[in-house]
Amino acid sequence: MKITTRSSNGVVIIDLEGDLMPGFGRERLSETVADLLDEGNRSFLLNMSKAPRIDSSGVGALVRSFASIRKLNGQLKLVRPSSFVKRVFELTRLITVFDIFDDEASAISSF
């Protein structure tokens, strides 16, 4: 998995490219979020447009990241998850936990 970060209007956008599964970057996501929190960032947007699949360990990594950010009064929102990822979130009822957006501009303006 490839993870890149960029910033827009005070929001850190984390771009994921590849599947969020063991061996595919779930550890890197947690490390990236921890590093960004240490730098003082509190508003995060996870761009999932190029992350087509997720498994239970990937869901766990997202939930842990969400909890770490919330613990420091931050926010984590998601943009453009695939239909597969949306379905996983529906089945696990995480659709009610995460704010999910179809486009980046709307997501950024929601912070």
N, C-alpha and C positions, 0 to 999 in steps of 0.2 A: 504494500500500500504506500502510496505517495501522499504526504501531508505537506501542504504549504499554507502560509498565513499571510494575510494582508489586513489593512485597516481602512475603515471608511466611517467618517463621522463619529469617531470614538468607539466604534464597534470592531472587535477583532473577528475577522472572517477566517474560519479554518476550512480550507478546501480539501476534501478527501477524494482520492482517486484509487479505486480498487475496492475489493470486498473487505468488510469489517468482520474478520474471523481470525481464529488462532493462526499465527504465523503470517498474517496478512496486515498487521499493524494495530491491533487493538491496544497493545502495550504502548506503542508510539503515540497513540491518541491521548492516553492517560498522561504520559510524560510531557507531551506538548501542552496540554491544559495546565498541568502543575507548574511548568516553567512560566507560562503566560500569567498565571495567578501570582507567582512570585514577583513578577515584574510590575504588579499592581493593576493589571487588567481585570475588569469585572463584567464587561458586556461581550458576549460571544455569540456568533452565528456560525452554525455548522452547515456548510454547503455539501449536501449529499448527492448532488446531481450526477456525479461520476462514481458513486459507490452503490452498485446495483444490488448487492446482497449483504445480509447480516445474519449471524447466528446468535445463539443464546449468550455466548461469551462476548460478542460484539454489543449486544443489548446491555450486558452487565457493565461493559466499559463505558457506554453512554450514560447509564444510570449513575455510576460512580463519579463520572465527570460532572454530571448535573448536580449531584449532592455536594461535591467539593466546591463548586461554584456558588451554589445557594448558601452554603455554610458561611461564605464570606460576603453575603448579601449581593451576589452577582446574579446574572441571568444567562441562560443558555437557550437559544432558539434554533430551530432547524429549518432549512430551506431546500426545496426540491428533492425530497426523498423519492426513490423509485416506487413503483406500485407494489413491488415485493416487500420493501421496507415498510411502507404504509400498512400493508396487510399484517406484518409481524407486530407492528405497534397496535393495530386494532385487536388482534388476538390476545395480546398481553395487557391490553387496556392502557398502555402507555400513551395512547393518542390523547388521553385526558390530562396527562402530565406535561408533555412537551407542547410548546407553541410551534406549530408547523405552518410554513408559508410556501406559496407557489412561486413567488418571485423575490429576488434579493432586495429590491427597493422597498417593498412593503415591509419586509422583515426588519430592515435597518430602521425605518421610520417608526417602528413599533417600540423601540427602546426608549 
